[in-house]
Amino acid sequence: MLVARDRPHLEVYDRVDGVWRGFQVIEGLDGTLDLPAIGVTLSLREIYQRVLAD
């Protein structure tokens, strides 16, 4: 995962069984990041809460 430090922007690469298979861009404070392997869903608003002022 690549996380932009100055705006709500993630680039997420997915690896399944050792093979890189997917790529997803998530943008904006209303976006969400799903990490099903560990049962977590985070909003970009949560990730960037102390980085960006509303």
C-alpha positions in Angstrom: 0.0 0.0 0.0 1.2 3.5 -0.9 -0.2 6.3 1.2 0.0 9.9 0.1 1.0 12.2 2.9 -0.6 15.4 1.7 -4.1 14.3 0.4 -6.5 11.4 1.0 -5.1 9.0 -1.6 -4.1 5.3 -1.3 -2.8 2.9 -3.9 -3.4 -0.7 -2.8 -1.8 -3.7 -4.4 -3.3 -7.1 -3.7 -1.3 -10.4 -3.5 -3.1 -13.7 -3.5 -1.1 -17.0 -3.1 2.1 -15.1 -3.7 1.0 -13.5 -7.0 0.3 -9.8 -7.4 -3.2 -9.7 -8.8 -5.0 -6.5 -8.1 -4.5 -2.7 -8.0 -6.9 -0.2 -6.5 -6.9 3.5 -6.0 -8.9 4.9 -3.1 -9.4 8.7 -3.0 -11.3 11.2 -0.9 -12.2 11.3 2.8 -15.3 9.3 2.1 -13.3 6.3 0.6 -12.8 3.1 2.6 -9.9 0.6 2.8 -11.0 -3.0 3.2 -8.4 -5.5 4.6 -10.4 -8.7 4.6 -7.4 -10.9 5.6 -7.3 -9.3 9.0 -11.0 -8.3 9.2 -10.5 -4.6 9.2 -12.2 -1.7 7.3 -10.9 1.8 7.7 -12.2 5.0 6.2 -9.7 7.4 4.8 -11.2 10.0 7.2 -9.9 7.8 10.1 -6.5 7.3 8.4 -6.0 11.0 7.7 -7.7 12.4 10.8 -4.6 14.0 12.3 -3.0 14.8 8.9 -5.7 17.0 7.3 -7.8 19.7 8.9 -11.5 19.6 8.0 
